[in-house]
């Protein structure tokens, strides 16, 4: 099984409390996911902060508008430092996503560390590896475009 590793860093010009409050509420995933994925949370979690063991059910349409069910579990949290979500059901053979938050100067350095593997190995990697890698990168590139709108700079 091939395990892919990706890392992204984003500087958010806001205080740690505000950043943590936003990212610790799964309902906000809608705001940072590309619209073409038609991201939809299926269970009732509005207004709830995440907690270890929280199950979040989604429907996404990442390819050709075909709906895919995705279920993740919040497996670990250290408030205002990090949380981890792991796929329980979904399009990947494995998905382990760490979200780290570190106060830096007037803002927060957010680091995402993702480990994932594709289904149907080795054919999954041979035929879909590069395509999926670009799709995953696109999700995080989109997020980096919308974060400054959600957290406008305190300067200027």
Secondary structure, DSSP 8 states (H G I E B T S, - for coil): ---EEEEEEEEESS-HHHHHHHHT-GGGHHHHS-GGG--EE-S--TT----TT-EEEEEEEEETTEEEEEEEEEEEEETTTEEEEEEEESSEEEEEEEEEEEEETTEEEEEEEEEEEESSTTHHHHHHHHHHHHHHHHHHHHHHHHHHHHS--S--
